[in-house]
Amino acid sequence: MAKNIKEPIADDAQDAVTTNINAQKKAEDPMVVAAREVARANKARKDLIKHYRDEEHVTTYLAPLYRPHFGNVMVISINGIRISFPIDGSKQDIPITYADEIDRRRRCVDAITTKQNRMADVRNNYESNPGELKLY
């Protein structure tokens, strides 16, 4: 009979401890929780900045003829870390991740421009058989 009395008391004590811990978590100031989250996010951001600074750098540039598509400065943001890349033909040393993104954007504009030029050449845009003409 003694066992039957102790087990419910032990369960009640465990429930009391769990309830106390949950009450402490709920009672914790939301400002403190928010400050902790901001500090954690800032540390992660600084770690990312360090990662991109330590990454291999390459020299790249964009000719001024891309200004109509991107503006005077191309803003590139990867994982929340942004750089501003001037489009004036000057050579810049940047991390390879950003250089890859600049190259991808440049190739997209080149593909669009090439297709526009092919479609604008009306004199040569005829086909003797359907599907013969490739505009892309």
N, C-alpha and C positions, 0 to 999 in steps of 0.2 A: 503494500500500500504506500510505502514511502516513495517508491519510484513514481507512482502515478501523481503524487503531489509535486515532486521536483521537476518533472518534465514540463508541465504547463508553466511553472514559474520560470524555467530557463527560456522557454519560448517567449514568454511575456517580456523577460529581460532583453532578449535579442530584438524583439519588436520595438522596445523602448529605445535601444541604442540606435537602431535603424531610423526610427522616427526623429530622434535627436539630430542625427547626421543630416537627414533630409531637411529638417527645420533650419539648421545652420546654413545649408546651401541656399535655401530660399531666402533666408534673412541677409545673405551677403549683399552688400551694396552694389547696385547695378553699375555705378560709376567705376568701382574698383574692377569689376569684371570687364567693362569696356576698356579701361586703361590697360589691363593685362592683354587684351586682344589687340589693341593698337600697338603695344610694345612688341608683341609676337609678330605682327604684320610688318613692322618697321625692320625687325631683325631679318625676316625672310627677304625683304626688299634689298637690304644691304648685302645679304649673301648673294643675291642674284646680280647686283651691280658688280661685286667682286668677281663673280664667275665670268661675266662678260668682259671685264677689264683684263682678266688673266687669260682669256681665250686668244687664240691666234688672230693676229690682225693682218688685214690685207689692204693694199692700196687700190682704191677704186675712184671712179669719177662718173659724172653724167653730163653729157653735152647740153648746152643751152637750148638745143632744139626740142628738148623734152619739157621745157617750161610751160607750153600751153596745156600739157597734160597733168603736170604735177605742181605747178607754181614755182616760185623762186626757191622755196625750201621744201624738201620732202620730209615729212615727219614719219618716223618709223617707230612703232611701239611693239615690243615683243615681251610678253609676260609682264606687262605693266612698266617696263623700263624703256623709255623713249629717247631717241636721238633725233637731231635735226640735221639733215644732210643738204648742203647747198647744191643747187643745180646751176653751176656757173662754169663748169669745165675744169675746176681745180681738183687736184688729187688729194684725197683724204685717206688716212689710215683708220680703219674701223674694224670692229670684230667681224669674223667671218659669217656669223649668223645674220647680222644686219646686211652684210654685203650680198649674201644669198637672197635676201628679201628684196633688195634694190634691183638685183639682176632679174628676179622673177617679175617684178613690176615692169621693168624695162622691156622684157621679152613679150609681155602681154600687150604693151603699147605698140611694139614692133609688129606683132601679129595683126592687130587691128588696122594699123596703117597700111600694111602690105595688102590686106584684103580690100581696103577702101581704094587703093591705087589700082588693083586689078579690076575691080568693079567699075571704076571710073573710065577705064580704057574701053569706051563703047565701040570703037572701030574694030577692035580685035575680039570683042565679046560675042562671037557667034559660034554656033556649032553645027556641023553637018549631021551629026548623030546625037540623039538625046544622051546626056550624061558625059559627053566628051570634054566639056569645058570644066576645068578645076579652078574655082575662085578662091580657094583657101590654101 
